[in-house]
Amino acid sequence: MKTDVKLLKIIELLKKEYPEPKTALNFKNPFELFVATVLSAQTTDVLVNKVTENLFQKYNTIVDYVRVPLEELEKDISSINFYKTKAKNIRRSAEIIIEKHNSRVPMTMDELTKLPGVARKTANIILYNSFGINEGIAVDTHVKRLSNRLGLTKNSDPQKIELDLMAITPKEEWGIISHLLILHGRKVCQAKKPKHEQCIIRDICPSNDI
Ligand code: SF4
């Protein structure tokens, strides 16, 4: 089966399994998603949601992130790894968004990736989940692992994987494919012990006996 045909089948099957694919991060507006996504680097969405539950009650608007002393913001997110760097990036990004973007989270890859701590993965998540824009494909550890196991790429570099996936995925599915692979990676195709016998796409997976 050709890779692009196989991918369409994978999307079709995974959509049946996960009918509402979306980010697991909780947020009410684009800047809250921005904060949650920055916090989520190299930690779990569960922990981020626990921290943002209180954070988003205390910080109602983007201005609140620049009004408090940096030390206070650090303390408020201190249960998350790299909290000092993340606090600095969130605060500086808030300042830039207020000054240069009229307090609105920018809607382009170019503008988003100019903000501190924002690479393509974060920008893709924000663009799709806040604005419904399919600009690229967010490649996290699950997307990377499943793309390799499913034979959709031979690369290990996330940017190269993203390009490989974009070449074979219809543009309107770019945001969804990332969520589908993440959901399947968490539930079934786990890193250490993939549950092949429970897997809805095992018949078209070349790694179904690893
Ligand atoms: S068959 Fe196994 S390796 Fe392939 S996607 Fe399913 S769980 Fe992952």
Residues whose N, C-alpha, C, O or C-beta is under 5 A from the ligand:
A	BS01	SF4	R149 V188 C189 P194 K195 H196 C199 I201 R202 C205 S207 N208
